[in-house]
Amino acid sequence: MMRKVGYLIILLWISLSGIVFASPPGRIVSLAPSVTEILYDLGLGDQIIAVTTFCDYPPEALDKPKIGGYSNPSIESIVAMKPDLVVMIDDGNPIEIQDRLKKLDIKTYVFRAKRLKELPQGIRDLGTALGIRDRAFKRAARVENVIHKYERQARKSPPPYFRKKAIFIIQPEPLIVAGPDTVIDDALKLLGLQNIASDATSPYPKYSIEEVIRQSPDVIFMGQGPMTKEISKGLIRRLGSLEAIKKERVYYTSESLYRLTPKVISGIEEIAGYLGGY
């Protein structure tokens, strides 16, 4: 009964926003890399007719027509695609884009989830709006189950690394790390780690070598991409006095936590796997 009531509330909210499809729209434009990933995960890849220049996953997205960046998409290119729906985010896509599209009678849907715990509900809301409620609820449950697994673990049987200090390095020069209001920060906290950059003033702050040494993280994660082992050798040498370096607790991770998509569960499991031998 409660689940049914919850569904009716979701449907009412979506109805008030003006977007409800009985079946998936045939022509969808995605204005964000995370949205593109989620739509593909929901089995709607064939319905996507255009994406941003930053939409690079899954690989099939690279072959889709491009409508510009997600902070400055081309309205003219979007209109030319004659979409049934444009899906965007409110954390990266300018609100002016939505306003202009509405004035042109082009339907828009704003994906509003920003944090890890908001992702399952965001997927459910999107799927309900697009007429694929059952499929979306199943996909959302996969993410939710992983979150709940680690929440239970932290309560019942904290692992050896629980409350240890960690840092996630995005790039070596200038030194950029993952700070507050990021999926990476959410994931580290979910696993019971203390992100030493959690109290920074921006999501991806610049850090000094001296500050990292002062805070002395117990474990260091480096996102692959710009942080290959070869490129990071100089940074490792400069951090050589840290116990994390001496005890070889430096791990190179995939980019699965860089975007708020169902792929984050792979990133969470990946980090948990590295910590398994702590």
N, C-alpha and C positions, 0 to 999 in steps of 0.2 A: 504493500500500500504506500509506504513512504517513498519507495523508488518511483512509483507512478506519479505521486504528487510532485516529486523533484523534477521528473520529466516534463510535467505540465507547466511548472514554473519556468524551466528552460525554454520551452516552446513559446510561452507567453512573452518572455523577454525578447526572443528572436523575432516574434511577430511584431512587437512594438518597434523594433529596429527596421522593419520593412522588408526583411529578407527571409523568405521561406520557399524552398523549392520542393516540389513533390518528388522529383528525381534530379540527379545531378545535371547542372547546366552544361550544355555542350561546348561552350566556348568561354574558357576562363583565362584571365590574365593575372599573373602573380607579380606583385610588386616587392617581394622580399625573398631572399634565399631561404629563410626558415619556412616561409609559407610554401614555397615550391617543394621543399623536402616533405612537408606534412601532407600536401596534396598527393604527391607520389605515393607516400606511405599509405594513404587512404585508397589507393588504386585509381586515382583520377589523372594519371599522366597523359592519357590520350585526349582528355578534355582541355589540357593546358595548351593554349595557342601562342602565348608569348610570356617572356620572363625578363628579369633585369640582367644586366651584364655581369652581375655578381652571383647569379644562380648557377652553381657549378656542380651540384649534387642533387640527385644521382647523375651519372655521366650523360644520360639521355637528355637532361635539361640543357646541356651545352648546345644541342642542335636546334633548340627552339628559337624562333625569332626574338630579337631583343628590342626593348622599348626604353633603354637608357638605364641609369643607375636608380637605386631605390630612394635616394634622397633628392634626385632630380629627374624623374621619369618624364618622357616626352608625351604630353597630352595628345598631340597630333598622332603619334604612333599608336597610342592606345585606342583612340577613336577609329583609326584606320583598320584595326583588327576586328571591329564590330563585336566586342565581347558581350556575352550574356551577363557576366559578373567579373568584377575586379576585386581581388582579395589583397588586402594590405595590412600593415601593422601600424599601431599608433606610436611606436618607438623607433622611428627611423623614416617613415613616410610622412612628409609634411601634410598637415590637416588641410592645407589649401588644395592639395591634389584631390582629396575626397570631395571638397566643396565644388570644385570645378567640374568633376565628373558627374556629380548629382545634378548640377545645372544643365548638363548635357543629356540628362535622363539615362545615364549609365549606372546600373546597380553596383553598389560597393558593399563589401563586408570587411569589417575591421577585426583582425585577430588580436585580442587584447592581453593574452597571457604573457607575462614577462619573467616570472620566476619559476623555478623547477616545480614547486608544488601546485602552481597554477596550470601547468601544461596539460594534465589529464582533462580537466574541465574545459580548457580551451579547445581541445580536440573534440570533445563531446559536443560543445556548442556549435563548432564549425560543421561537424558531420550532420547534426540535426538540421541546421540551416540548409545544407546541400542535399537533403533527402537521403542520406546514407547513415541514419542514426545507429543501426545495429552494428555496422562495420566500424564506425567511429568509437562506439562504446567498447568494443573488443580491443581496438588498438590502444585506447586510453588506459584500459585495465592493465596492459602489459607494463606501461610506465608506472602506474600506480602501485602495482605489485612489487616492483623493485624498490620504490621509495619506502613502502611499508616494511619490506624485509629488513632494510638497514635501520629503520626506526625501531623495530622490535629488537634487533640485535643490540643496539645501543642501550636499550632499557634493561634487557634481560642478561646479556652476557657481553659486556664491553670488551672489544678486542685489545691486544697488547699495545697497539698504537693509539688507543683512545686518548684524546686530549693532547696528543703530540703536536708540535708546531710544524706547519708546512708552508711552502710557497709554490706558486705555479707561475713559471716564467713564460711570457709570451714571445719576447724577442730580447736578444742580448745587448744591442747597441742602437739607440739608447735602451737601457734596461727597462723593459715594460713588464709589469706583472698583473695578475688577475686580482682585482680588489672587490669592493662591495657591489651589490646589485648585479652580480653576474651569475650565470649558470654554474661556472666553475666554483665560485665561492659557495653556492648552494650545495654543490656536490661534495666539496671538502667537508663542510659542516655536517652533511648527512652521514658521512662516513666516520664522524667523530673527531675530525682533525680541526686544529685551530689555524685558520689562514692568517698569517702575520700581517697581511695587507687588508684585512677586513675593515679596519678603521681609517682607511685612506679616504681622501676627499673626492675621488673619482673612480669609476669602474675599472679603468685600466691605467693606473698611475705610473709615472716614471719613478724608479727607485735608484738609490745609490748603492754601490757595493758596500760602503761603510754601514748603511742602514741594514742591509741584509745580514752582514756579519754581526752587527749589534744585536739584532733580534734572534740570530742563531737558530734557524729552522732545523728541525730534526730530520726532515725529508724534503727533497726538492723534486718538483715535477717540471719538465720542459716540454712545451707543446711542439710537436714536429711541424715541419714546414720551414719557417725561418730558423728554428732551433734544432738544426741537425747536429749530430755529434761532432762533426768537423768544425762547424762554425762556433760551437759553444766551448771549444777547448780553451780559448783565452779566458772566458768567463769562469770556467771551472778552476783554472789556475789561480785566478784572483780571489776565489772563494775557498781556496785550499785549506785555510785554517779551520773551517767548519767541520764538526763531527759528521755531518751528513755526507760530506765529501770523503772524509777518511774512512767512514764505514760503508761507503759505496751505496748510499741511499739516494741516488740520483736516477730518476726514471724518465725516459722519453715516451711521451704519450701521443696518441692519435689526436686529431682535431674534433673528436666526437662531442666534446663539451663546449665547442665554440658557438653553437647555435641552439636555440631552444626548439628542439625537434625530438621525435621518438628515438633518434640515434643517441640521445644522452644516456640511455640505459646501458649502451655498450661502453660509453666513457666511464660511467660509474663502476661497472663491473671490471673494467680494465684497471682502474686505479686500485680497487679493492684487491685485485689479483696481485698487483705489485706489493701491496702491503701485507699479503698473506704470510710472508716469512719474516715479518718484523720481530 
